[in-house]
Amino acid sequence: MKNKIEIKNRIEKLRKEIDKHRYAYHVLDNPEIPDEVYDSLMEELIKLENKYSQFKSSTSPSKRIGGEVLDKFKKVKHQIKQWSFDDIFNFEELKKWEEKILRMVNKLYITKDTTVNTKQKEDELKILSSNQQAVTSSSQSIISNLEYVCELKIDGLKIILTYKKGKLVQAATRGDGAVGEDVTNNIKTIRSIPLELTLPIDLIAVGEIWLGKNELQRINQERKKRGEAEFANTRNAAAGSIRQLDSKVVASRKLNSFIYSIDKISNLKQETKTQIEDLELLKKLGFKINSHYKVCKNIDEIEAYYKRWAKFLRKEKENKNIKISDTEISASKIDYEIDGVVIKINSKKIQDTLGYTGKSPRWGIAYKFPAEKVTTIVEDIVVQIGRTGALTPVAHLKPVRVAGSVVSRATLHNEDEIKKMDVRVGDTVVIQKAGDVIPEVVDVIKNLRSGKERKWRIPKECPICGGKVSRKKISSNNKNNENEKLSAAHYCLNPNCFAIEIQRIIHFVSKKGFNIEGLGNKIVEQLVQEGIIRDVADIFEIKKGDLILLERFAEKSVDNLLSSIEKSKKIPLTNFLFALGIRYVGEETAVLISNNLQNLSKRKIKTLAGIIRVFPKIRLEDWEKINGIGEKATMSLNKWFNNEKNIKMLNRMEQLGVKIIVPVFEKKNLNHRMQGRSFVLTGKLLNFTRDEIKDMIREAGGKISSTVSSKTDFLIAGESVGSKYTKAKKTGVKIIGEKDFLKFIGK
C-alpha cells in the first residue's frame, strides 16, 4: 500500500510540475526548462499512468498528446447564443457607430420612464461618469465619459469552453451560433488552454484558436512533400486542424489560443464589472490572453491605436520593428494573423443594457483593416449563367494571394462595368477582397499594356445552349442607394438552357429553400449530366440504384443524401415559395404571401394540393392586395402559377410526398391602432435592424410594403433617405422616425 501511495504522490507531483512548466512556456512565453527535460517528465508520467490506470485523470497533462479516433463530431447546443460583431472599415463608420451608441445610451439612461425615481437614475448614470456633476448635467457630458477597450482581432477559429468546478468538460465550435460541434478531445491537445482552472468555479469562456505563421510554414512543407494540398492561410489551417477526427494529428500541429470573454460564471465571490476585469480574471484563472489591449477614452484614441497596428502590419512585411503602445515589438514576435481591432464598451452594465440586435452585440464593433489590394493578370473573361438566365462576366486571373487567400477569379458584374473600366484580356488589373466579399476588379493599369491585349464583348448567343441573348435594363444591386441609375444585363432567352436549369436546382436545394444536405453544386451538375435530374421534382424520385454506381458516391453518402431528401419533403411554406425560384420573389415576398395566405382565397389552404388548386386562380388584383408585393412580383407570380409545366411539376412533387407547413398566427399581440396600417421603411435605421422593425409591425397587426403609394399610412425614415422619402412628402404620407414609431405602437 505504501508503494501505491508513493506512486500516486509521484504522479500528482509530476502533473503539477508539468503543468507549471506548460503554463510558463505556452501562456507566459517564458520557458523555465529545456524542451527535452519537459519531454522526459511527460514520458515518465505517461508510463506511470499506463501502468497504474487507477490513478488516471481527465485533467492530466498526458491527455494533451491525443487519444482515440472519433467517427464523427457530436452536435452540441450552446448554453449562451454565440454572436459575431458587425464590421466597419473606416473612421467615418466608427463615428457613426459611436453616435448610435451615444443616442441609445441617452435614450436608455437619460430619457427613462418618469416613474423611475431620480435616485435610481443617478445611481445608473454613475457608471457612465466618475464626475457627479456630469450626472445631473446634460446627457452629452455624461456619455462623453464612456470607456472603450480595444483588442486585436485574431484571424482564427472561435471556441467556447465550459468548465464545471474548475475542470474542462466541453469545448465547442461556434457553428451557427446556436449549435456547434463538440471538439473537446482536440482542444485538450492545445497546451495554452488549462484543463483545470486555478479556482473551482463554473465558467463558460470564449476565445480564439489560432495557428502560428511559422507553424503553418512547417505544416505546408510536410504536406508538400506528401503531395497534399497546402493550406492557404493560418485560419484555414486552424479550422482544418480542429475538425480532425484524430486528436493526435491536432496535437502535432501546435495550435494556440487567446481567451477574451466570459459568457457565464458562478461560484465567484466578487463580480467583474468591466471588460478589463474580465481579461484580468481570465489570466488569473490560467488562460492565455492577448496582452496588446488598450483602454481608450474616445474614438480618436481608438483611431490612433488602430493606425499603429495597421502600420505595424505594413512594417511586418518588411520585417522591421515598430513602436506599439510605447513598446518596441519585433515583427517576428507577432506570430499570429491580425485582421482588425475589436472595440467594446468597457462597462459590463452598459453592455447588458444595450444588449444585442438579431445578429450582433450593440456594444461592440469589429474595425477591420483596409481591404488588401494586389495586381495580377486577366488571363481570360468568361460568362456564368444564373438561374434567371443572366450572363455575368467573370475574370479568370493569374492566381494571386489577397487578404490571406489565393484568388484566381473575380467578378466583372456586367458589360457596362467592363466598358467603364476598359478591362481587356491580358490587362494588369488591381483586385481587392474585403473580408468574405467576392474578389472584384477595381482598376486597370493601362500604362503596362503591351498592345497584345484584346477587348472583350458579351456573346450574342448563350455559350452553354446556343440560345439567343438579349440586353435588359436591371435595377441596382445596391438596395441602400435608391437614386442609383439603372444598369443593364444580358439574358439567355432559352428557358430550357442547361446552365439555367442547374442554377435553378442549386437555388431549390439551398439552405433557404429545401436545405438538402449533400446536393452541392458539383453533385447537382453531375446528376443533371447523368440524366438523373431534369427538373426539381426529379430530386424526390431519386433511388439508391441511381446513385450507387456514380463517381463521388459511396454507400454511406448515398444513404445520407436520400435521408436528407426525405427529411426535406416537409417544408415551411415560406421556404417552399423561395425555393421555386420565381423571379422577383425573394425571402420577403415569400414571407408576405405566407402571412396573407388565407386572404388569397375564401377557402383555407393547408396543403400543397391547395396551393396547386388555388394559386392559378388568383388574379393580379388579388396579389396586389398584399401590401409589400410589387408590380413585377405580382405579374411574375401570376405568370408562374399559370404555366402548365410548372403546375405539372408541383403535382409531381405533391404525389412524391412533399408537404408544406402552413403557419398558424396568434392574434393575442395585435394592437388596434396598428391593424390595417401600412408601413414603408427607408434609409438606414439606427437602433434596430429592418427585420426587427418589420417583426414589430407584423406582431402588432400592421402591414409592410416596399413602395410608397396612396395606400401607405406611414413612412419610417432613418438616415440617408432616398426617393421613397421624396415621394412620401409629395403624396402627403406621414413620415415618422424610430422614436415616433415606438411611441405609436406603445413601446
N, C-alpha and C positions, 0 to 999 in steps of 0.2 A: 504493500500500500504506500509505503514511504517512497518507493521508486516512482510510482504513478503520480504522487503528489509533486515530486520534484520535476517530473516530465511536464505536468500541467503548468507548473510555475515557469518552467523554461519556455514553453510555448507562449504563455501570456507575456513574458518579458520580451521575447523575440518580436511578437506582434507590436508591442508598444514601441520598441526601438526602431523597427522598420517603418512604422507609421510616422514616427518623429522625423526620420530622415526623408521619408516620402514628402512630408509637408515642407520641410526646408528646401528640398530640391524643386518640387513641382508647383508649389504655391508661392514660396518666398523667393524662388530663383537664387537660392543661396546654399548650395550643397556643402555638407559638412564632412562627408566621407567620399572616397573614390567609388566609382560605379562597381568595380569588382568586389569591393567589400560589401556593398549593398546586395549584390547578386549572391554572394556567399551566405549572408544572413537569410535571404529568401530561400535559398536552396535547403538550408538546414530546417527551416520552418515547414516547408512542403514535405520533406521526408518524415518529420515527426508527426504531422497531421495525417499523412497517409498510413503510417504505422499504427497510430493511436486515434482512430476515427471518432472515438467517443469525445474527443476534445476539439472537433471541428466546429467552426463558427461561420455564420453567413457574412460577418463583417471582417473576416480575416483578410489581411493584405494578400494572401495567396489567391484569393478569388479574382484578383486583377489580371491573372495570366490567361483567362479564358476557360470556359467549361464545355458543357455538352453542346452539340449542334442542334439547332431548332428546325422543325419542319416549316413553321411559319410564325409570323408575329401576331400576338393576340391584340385585338382592338380593346381600348380602354376609354371610358368616358371621363373627361376631366371634371374634377370637383368644382373648379373655377373656370369659367369660359376664358379662352386664350385670345386676346385681341392683337391687332397689329396697328402700328402707328401710321397715320396719314403722312404723305411725303410733301415736302416743299423743296424748291430748288434755287431760290434767290432771296435777297434781303427784303424785297417788296412783299413777298409771300409771308416772310417771317413777321413783318409789321402787321399785315392783315390778320395773321393768326393771333398775335398779341392783342390787337384791337378787339377781336372777337372774344378773347378770354376776359379782357377788362370789362366789356359790356356785360358778359354773363355774370362775372363776379359782382358787378354793380347791381345787376338785377336780383341776384340771389342773396346778397348781403345788405344792400342799401335799401332796395325797394321791396323789402319783405312785407307780408301782410301786416296791417296795422294792429292786428290782435296780438302780435308778438311784442312783449314788453321791451322797453328801451334797454334795461339792464341786460337782458338776454342778447339783444342785438350787439351791444357794446362788447360783451364777452366774446361773441363770434368774430367781431371785427378786429379784436386784438391779435388774432392770428395773421392778419394782413399787415400789421404795423407795430413796431415797438414804441411808437410815439402816441401817447394817449391823446394828445391834442388832435392828431390826424383822425382819430376815431370819430370825433364829433364834428369834424370839418367836412369838406367836400369829398365825394366818392373818389375823385381823381387823385387827391393827395393820399388817400388810403391805399388804393390799389397800386399806386406807383411804387409801393414798398414790397411788392411781390418778389420772391426769390425764385431763381431757376437753377436747376442742376443740369449741366452739360456732361454727357457721357459719350465716349466713342462708340459708333455703330459698327460692331464687328460683323464681317461678312461670313456668317457661319450658319449653324442649324439650331433652332430654338429647342430647348429641352425643359421639361417640367419634372422636378424632383420631389418625391414625397417621403417624409421621414416620420416614423412613429417611435416615440420615446427615444429620439435621437438616432435611430437606426434607419438606414436607407431601405425602403420597402418597395419602391416603384420609381422607375424613370420612364417617361413617355415623350414621344414626339408631339409637336403641335397638332398635326393633322389638319382638320378643317376648323379647328378652334373649339369644337365641342367633343370630338372623338379623335384620339391619337393611337399610336401603336406602342405596346409595351416593349421597351428596349433595355430593360433593367440589366440583364446579363452583359450587354455590350458596354453600358455606362460604367459598370463596376471595373472595367479594364482601364478607365481613364484615371490616372493617378492624382490629378489635381482635384478630383471630386471625393470628399470624405464619405466613407462607408458608415462612419459613426461620428456624430457631432460632439462638440465639447460640452453640450448641455443636453439632458434627456427630455427634449421638448418635441411636440408635434409641429411639423413645418411643411409647407409647400413653397418651394423656391423655384425661381425661373432664371434661366441663363442661356448662354450661347456655347455650343460646341464648335470648336474650330480646329483647323489643321495648319501647322506652321508652313511657311513658304519653302523653307529648306527641306522639311519632311516631304512636301509634295514633289520636289525635285528627285529625292531619293526613291520615292514610290514609283514615279513615272519612269525613271531609269530602269528599275526592275521590271516594270510592265512592258517596256520597250524590248528588253532582252527576251521576254517570254512571248513576244509577238502580240501583246494585248494592247487595246486602245488606251492612250494616255488620258488622264483626267485634264479637263480644260482649265480648271481653277481649283483653288483650295476649298471653296464651298461645295462644289460637286464632289470632290474627294471626301469631304467630311460627311456629306449626306449619303454617299455610296458606302462609306465605311460603317456608319451607324446601322444601315439596313442589311449588313452581312448576317446571315444566319449562324455562321461560325464565329463565336466570340474570340477565338484565338487569332483570327485574321484581324479583328478590330484591335486587339491588344498589340499586334505587330506594327500598327500604323501610328502609334504615339499621338493620339488625339489629345486636345487640351480643352480648357473651359474658362469662362468668365461668368460668374453668377451676379445678377444685378437687381433682382426684385424678390420681394416676399409677398406671395399671394394670400397666405393664411398662416397664422401662428397661434399656438396656445401653450399654456403652462409656463409662460414667461412672466416674471414678476413685474417688470416695468415696460410699458407700451412705447413703441417708437412713434415719433411724431413727424419725422421728415424723411425724405428720400436719403439724405446723407446719413441719418441714424440707421436706416436700413442697411446701407452699404457697410457701415462700421460694424453692425451686428453680424452680418454675413461673414465678414472677415474674422470676427471673434469665434464664430461657430466652426471655423475651419475651411471656409470656402475661399477660392481664389477670385478676387475681384480685380477689375481693371483700375489701376491707381491714377489714371490720367483724367479723372473727372474734375469738374470745377463748378463752384457756386458763382452764379452771375446775378448782379443786381438789376440789370436791364438788358435790352436786346442789343445795345451797342457792345456790351461786354461779350454777349453771345457771338456776335458777328466777328469780333476780334479773335475769340477762341476758335471759331470755325475757320477763319482765314489762315490762322497759324498752322492748323492741321492740314488744310488744303495745300499750303506752301510746303509743309513737311513731305507730303506725298510726292510733290513735284521734285523736291530735292532728293528724295529717297531713290528715284530712278537714276540719279547721278551719283548715288552712294555718298552723299555729303551729309554733314551734321547740321542740325538746326536747333535753335532755342525754342523750347515749348514750356511755357509757364516758368520762366527763369531757370530752366534746367537744360543743359546740353544733352541731347539724345542722339545716339548713333542710329543711323538707319538700319543697321544690322540687328539692333536690339528689338525693333518692332517687327516681329516675325509673323504677324497676323495681318490679314487684309482688312482695311477700313473703307467703308463706302459712305460715311457721313457722320453726323452728330445727332444724338438723340437728346431732345430738350424736354425736361419735365419740371412742372411746378414742384418746389421743394416740400411745401406743406402737404401732408397726407390728408389733413382735414379738408383742405380746399380741393384736393384730388377727389375725395369721396363726394364732395358737394357737387362738383362739376360733372362727375360721372362719365358716361360713355354715349356715343352715338350708336347706330346699329352696327357699325363696323370697327370703330376705334375709340381710344380714350380722348376726351376733350382736353385733358390737362397735359397732354404731351404731343410732340410732333417729331418727325424724322427729317432733319435738314440734310438732304443728300448732296454730295459733292457734284460739281458740274458734269454734265454728260461728256464722256470721253469721245473725242473726235479723232479719226485717223484717216489716212489716204489709202486708196487701193485702186485697182484697175477694173473697169467694166469689161468682162470677157464676152458677155452676150446679154441680150434682152429678150425674155420670153414672156408669154402671156399665160395667166392662170384663169380658169373658168370657174366662176362661183355658182351657187345653187340658183341664182336669179338669171344666170346667163351672162353676167357682167365679165368683161375681159379686163383683167388687171395686169399691167406690165410689171415685171419683176426683173431687177438687175442681177445677173449671175456674176459674182465678183471673184477676183483672186483672193483666196482665203486670207483673212487678217484678224488679229486679236483686238477686240474692242470691249471695254468695260468688263474684262475678265472672261470673255467668251470668244471662241473662234467663229467668225461670221463669213458666210460665203454667198448670202443673198440679201437683197434689200428692196423694199417696195418703192415703186416709182409712181404709185397712185393712179394716174391716168395719162392719156396722150397730151392733154393741156399742160400738165405739170412737166412732162418731158420737153415740150416745146419751150415752155417758160425758162427752164434751166439750160436748154440746148444740150441735153445729155446724149452722147453718142457712144456706140460700141467702140471700145479701145480707149475711152477717156480715162484720165486720172480724176477720181472724184473724192469728195470728203463725205464720210458717212459718220453717223452718230447713233448711239444707243444709250438711252436713259433708263436705268432700272430694267424692267421686264418688257419695255416697249420694243416693238419690232424695229430692227435697224432701218434707217432711211437715208437716202442720198440727199444731202443738204446743199452741196455746192460742186461746181466743176472747175478744175484748174486748167483753164483754156491755154495758158502760156506753155503748158507741157505737151501740147498736141504736136504730132509728127506729120500730120497730113494724111495718114492712113486710116484715121477714124471714120466711121460711116454712120450716117443718120439712120434713125430707126422710125418706121411708120407702122401704125396699127394695121394688122392684116384685114383684107376685105372679106375674107372667108374665115370661119372658125377653124383653127388649126387642129381641132380634135375630130369634128364631124363633117367639116366642109360646108356647113350651113352658112347662110348669108349673115353678115354683121351689120348692125345699124347703130348710128350715133344718137343718143338720147340725153336730154338735159337731166341732171340729178341735183338733189338738194345737198347742201354742205354736210360733211361728216361732223363738223363742229357744232354740236347742239347748243353750246353756250353762246355762240355768236349768231344771233338771229338776223343780223344785217349782212352777213357774208353773201357774196354773189353766188349764183348757181354756176356749177361747172358741168362738164359733160362726160359721159362714159359710153363705151361701146358694148353692145349685147349681141350674143348669138341668138338668132331668131328661131332656131330649131328646138322645139320643146322636148324632142327625144334625144337630144345631144347626150352622148355617153358621159362626158365630163360633168354636165349639169346634173344628171341623174345620180352620179356618185356623190356630188356635193349635197344633194337633197337627202340622200340616205345618211350621210355623215351628220347632217343637221338633225335628222329624225332621231338618231340614236344618241345624240349628245346629252350631257348632264341635265340641261334644262328641258329636254324632251323626254324620250323614253328611258334615258340613262341606262343603256345596255352595256355593261362592262364586258370587255373582250372584243368589241366591234370597233377597233381603232381604224384610222384612215386607210392603212395598208391592207388590213383584213377586208374592209368593205370593198376596196378596189379589186382585191383578189377574188372575192365572191361574185362580184359583177362580171369580171373577166371570165370566170369559170361557168357563167350562166346559171348559178345557183340563186342569185337575186336579180330580178329585173325591175322591181319596184319595192316600196317599203313593206307592202303586205306579204311579200315573199319571205321576209325575215321570220314570220311566225309559222312558216311551213318547213323550216329547215329541220332536217333529221340527222341523226348521228352518222348514218351511212353517207350523207352528202359531204361530210367534213373529214372523216377519219383518214382518208387516203390523201388528203391535200397536204401540201408543204406548209409548215408552221403549226400543224395541228397534231398534238399527241392526245391520247385518250382522255387524260385529265383536263386539258384545255378545252376539248370538245364538250365534256360534261359540264365544265364551269360556264361555258358560253350558252349552252342550252338551258342551264338553270337560270342564268341571268335573263335570257329571253322570256322564259316562263314567268319569272318574277315581275318583269316589266309590263306584262299584259294588264295588270291592274294599275291604272294611272289617273292622277287628278286631271280634271277637265282642262285646267289652265295649261299644264304641261302638254296635254294631248293637242290642244289647239296650236300651241307654239311649235310642236314637232311637225305639224303638217306643212310648215314652210310656206304658208300663204303670204304672198307679197304684201308688205306694209302691216302685217300682223305680227308684232313682236310680243314681248312679255306683258307690257302694259295693256295692250289691246286685248290680249288673251284673258287677263285679269278682269277687264271691264265686261267682256262677254260672259265670263263665268259668273260674275257677280249679278248680272242682269239676265241670266238665263231664262228665268220663269216669266220675265216681262216680254220675251220674244214670241211667246205662244200662250194661248188660253189653256192649253193642256200642259201639265207638268212634264218636264223632260228629266228622266232619271237614268237613261241608258244610252249606249251608243246607237242602238236601233232608233231611239227617239231623236237623236241628232240627225240621223240619216233621213228620217221621215219628215222632220220639221224644217231643218235648215234650208233645203232647196226652195221651200215655200215662202221664206222670209223675204219681204220686199225691201228695196233700197231704203224707202222711207222708214221702215221698221228698224233697220240697222242704224239709221241716222238718229233715231230717238235716244240711243245710248250716248249720253254726254261723254265726250272724250275720244270717240272714234271719228277719225277724219273722213273726208270725202273719198280719198284714194283707198282707204282701208275698206269702206263700205262697198265700193264698186268691186274691189278685189274679192271680198267675201262672197258677194252675190255671184260673181263670175265663177269662183272656185266651186261653190256648192251647187251650181247648175251645170257643171261639167260632168257628163255621163261617165267618163273614165274615172274621175275622182270618186264618184258615188259608188261605182263598181268596186273600187279599191277599199272603200270604207266597209262595204258589205262583206268583203272577204275577210277583213280584219275582225269584224264582229262575229263571223262564223268560226274564225280561228281562236276565239276566246278572249279578245281584247275587251276590257270593261273599263268604263270611265267612272271616276269618283266625283259625284256632283256635290259641291259644298253646301253645307247647311248653315244658314245665317241666323244668329240670335239677335233679337231686336231690343234686348234689355238696355243697351247703351245709347239708344237713339236720343238725340237732342231735338226737341220740337222746333227750335229756332233754325236747325240745320237741314231738316227734312226738305228734300226737293231743291235745295240751294245748289247752284253750280259754281264751281271754283276753277280758276285757271292760275297756274304758277308761272312766274317769270323772274329772271335774274338769279343771282347767287344768294342763297339763304345763309344766314349767319349762325343761328343757334340750333337748327335742325337740318337733317337731310331732306330731300324731296320725298323720299319714300316714307319718312316719319310723318311729315305733314299730310301726305296722301292717306296714310293709315288712320290718322286722327279724323280726317274728313269722312272717310268711309265708315269708321266706327260710330260716328255721330249721326250718320244718315245722310250726309251730303254726297254730291257727285263731283267728279273731276273731269275736266275737258282739256284738250291740248290746244284749242284755238279760242280766241275771243270772238263772241258774237252777241247778238241782241238778247240771247238766252242766258248769257253769263251774268251771274249775280255779283261775284267778287273776283278781283284780280289780286292775288297775294304777290307783292313785289319785294324782291330782295335788292341786292346791289347789281350794278351793271345791267340794267334792264334794256330791252330791245323793242322790236316792233309791236309786241303784244301790249306794252305799256302805252305806246302812242295810240294804238287802235282803241284801247280801253278809254282813254281820255276823250277821243273823238266821239265814241258811241255812248259816253256817259256811264260806263260801268264803274262801280265803286271800287277804288283802289285802296288796299289796306296793307300794312306791314305785318311782320310776325307777331308783335306785341298786341296789335289790334285783333288779329285772328284768335290768339289765345284768350283774350277777353271775351270775344264773341262766343266761343264755344265753352266758356266758363272754366278755363284752366289758368 
